[in-house]
């Protein structure tokens, strides 16, 4: 009777997934690192740290269960879950940033960024841009680009997964996860709440001008944004990384993703989600992530 390694496997796999793959190790490493910082916060009495430590314990348990269940599977469901469970946890770790950075910093760095922009641009671009061009149609275009960004990760991951196979999609997911977790760690050390929290009315995202996409974007961001994570722009970094990645794997996706990414560069400032300096910092982060992961994460045929 043939062994499990000879049975047909889904998504182009020819061998078992095994117990721990690089994406699993990255998740566990980040969870353990954040747990160390949260432990310090718990000892200092920082609110929310105990709850987040329990969350991390749940994440590590999920990783253990999923990897054990799927390590030698030939079924589609466990294979899909093995690929998807790490990206599904991005949001958990994103919201954790708001708890972690006060452990390491006494206050956010927005006053310094605002002063820097005042000196560089003789004003505040995140306030002046929309005031100078108060066009409803322009706001709608920028809202569309910002809203579309939230579909980059699932569209790219799943398209590559089903068209190019598990290993190709895993390379992109690993690169993206490195970029996200790297940005999250920077947010711990260089926390900025962003213009829509720092400047009056200090209430976070508001309903933008527009027609349709302004409402859709506000639905996503009104309760999802945190008081941290503006510098560098992870939106720009990840969008650029995924756009460059699909150029190699799914060329048909490159043009629409590139157009949306280009629109996002001014959009994040116009919509007061980011300071202007966050944008080139995000571009640089995305380029570094792409270059580093391209060197470190190569197909087996190129090694």
N, C-alpha and C positions, 0 to 999 in steps of 0.2 A: 504493500500500500504506500503510495507516494507520500513523502513528508510535507509539512505545511509550507516549506520553502518552494515546493514544486507546484503548489496550487496557484491558480490564477489570482492575482492581487489587483485591487482597483487602482485607478489613477496612475497607471504606468509603473507601479512599483514592482520590482523583481526580487526583493528580499524583505525580510521582516523589518519593521520600523525600529525594533529594539527598545530597551528600557529607557534610555536617556539620549535624546538628540540635542544638537546645539541650541535649538529654540527652547527646549525644556530647561536646559542648564542656564540659559540667559534669564528666563523667568525666575527660576529659583534663586539665582544669584542676586537679582535685583530685589526680590522679596526679602531675602536675608539681610541685604544691605539696609533697606528701608526699615527693617525690624530692629536693627542695631540702633539706628537713630531714634526710632520711636521708643525703644527701651530707655534711652537717655532722657527723652521727654517725659516718659512715665515716672522716672525717678525724680524729675524736677517738678512734677505735678502739672504738666502741660495738659490742658483739656483735650479729650478725644484720642489720646495715645493708646489707652487700653483697648478701646474699641477697634482701632486700626490694627493693633497687634493681633487681636482675634480674627480680623479680616484676613491678615496675612497668613495666619495659621490655617484658615479655611482655604486660601489660595494654594498653599503647599499641599494640603490634603487632596484638593482637586487634581493638582499636578500628579501626585502619586497614584491616585485612582485611575486617571485617564491614561497615563503612560503604561500602567500595569495592564489595563484592559486591552490596549491597542498594540502592545509590543509585538505580537505575532499574529495579528488578525488578518483575515482574508476578506472581511466584510466591509461594505462601504461606510456604514454608520460610525463604527469606531475610528476608521481612518479619517473621516471628515472631522470628527470631534477632536482627534489628535492635532489636526491642522488648525482648527478654528479656536480652540480654547484659549490660547495665548492672546490673539487679537481681541477676543471678547473681554479680556481683563484690562485692556488699555484704560478704559474709563474708570475702573476701580482705582488704579494707581494714580490717574490724573487727579481725582478728587482728594486723594491722600496728600497731595502736595500742600494743600491749604493747612493741613495739620502739621506737616513736617517742617516747613520753613521757619515758623516762629521758634522752633527749638534751636535753630542755628543762627538766626538773625533777629535783632531787636526790632527792626522796622523794615518795610520794603524800600527799594531803591528808587522809587518813582520821583522823589524831589530832585535827586541828582540827574536822572535822565531828562526831566523837564528843563532843568537849568542848562544841560548840555545842548538840547535842541534849541533853546532860546538863543544861545550863543552862536550855534551853527547856522540857524535859519532865521534869526531875528523874529522869532515867534514860535507858536506851537502848531506844527503842521496838522496834527490830529484834530485840532479845533478849527483851524483856518481853512482847511481843504473844502469841507462841506459848506462852510459859510461862503466861500468864494464861488462855488459851483452848486447852488441849491436846486439842481434839476431832478425832478422826480424820476425821469427815465434813466438818468445816470445812476441814481441810487438803486433803481430796480436791477440794472445790469450788475452792479457790484454785489447786491444782495444775492442775485443768481449765482455768481461766481463763488461767493463765500458759502452758500448753501450747498452747491455742487461738490465742494471740497469734502464734505462729510460722506460722500459716496465713493470717493477715490479708493479708499482701502478695501471695502467689500467688492467693488467692481473689479479692481485690478487683481486682488487675491483670487477671487472665484473664477474670473476669466482665465487667468494663467493656470489655475489648478485643473480646470476641466479641458483646457485646450492644449496645454503643454505638459501637464502631469504634476505629480506631487513634488518631485525634487526641484523643479523650476520654480514652482510657487513657494516652496519652503525657503529657497534662497532669498526671494523678495521679502517674504514675511520676516526672516531673520534680520535682513538689512533695515527694514522698517521698524522692527522692534528695537534694534540697537539705537536708531535715530530717536524714537520716542523716549526710551528710557534714559538716553544720554541727555535729551532736553529736560526731562523731569529732574534729573540730578542737578543740572544747571539751575533750574528753578528753585531748588532747595537753597543753593548757595547765593544766587543773585535774584531774589524774589522781586517781582514787579507786578502790581495789581492791574496795570493797564489804564489807558485814558478814561474809559467809561466808568471806572471806579474811582480814579484819582481826582478827576476834574468834576466840578458840580454837574449834576445833582448827586454824584457819588452812588448811584443806584445800579450800576451795571448796565447791560444792554437794554436799550429802549426800542420801541417800535420805529423802524426807519421809514423814510418816505419810499413809496413804490406802489405796486399794484397787487402782485401775487407773492413774489418771492420774499418781499419784506416781511410778510406775515409768516411764511414758512420758516424763514431764518429766525425770526423772533421766537417762534414756537420751540426751536431747538436750543437757542442760546439763553432765553430768559431765565431758565432755572438750571442751566447746565454749566454756565461759566463760573469760575472760581476767582477769588482775590489773590491771584498769583499766575505766573506762567506767561508773561508778555514778552520777556527778552531771553533768548531770541524767539522769533515767531516759529513755533513748531508747525503751524499751519503751512507756512511757506516752505520750511525745511522738508516736511514729509511730502507735500505736493510736488516739489521739485524732484525729490528722490524717486517717487513713483513714476513721474513723467519720464525721467531719464531711464528708468528700469524697463518700462513698457516699450521703449524704442527698440530694445533688443528682443524682447519676448513676444509682444503683440503689437507690431508696428501700426496697425489700424487704429489703435487707441491713442497713439502719440499725439496726433494733431488736436483732437478735442481736449485732451488733458493739458497739452501745452498752452492752448488758448485760454483755458480756465485759470491755469497757473499764472499766466501773464496778467490776466485781469485781477487776480488776487493781490498782486503786488501793490497797486494803489488802493484796492478795495479795503484791505484791513486797516489802512490809515483813514480813508474817507469815512468808514463806519465806526471809527474811534475804538476799534478793538486793539490797536497797537500804535505805539509811537513809530515815527518814521525810521528811527535807528534800528528798530526791531526787524525791519524788512531786510536790509543787507546782511544783518547778523543771521537771519533765517536762511537766506540764500547761501551764505558761506557754510552754515551748518549742514544744509542739504548737500552741497557739493563735497564737503569733507566726508560725510556719511557715504555718499555714492562712491567716491574714490576709494575710501578705506574698505568698504564691503566688497567692492569689485575685485580688490586685490586679495582679500581674505576669504571671500566666499565664491569660489569658482566652481563651475561644473566639473564633474569627475573627468570628463574628456579633455579638459584643459590642464589638469594637474600633472 
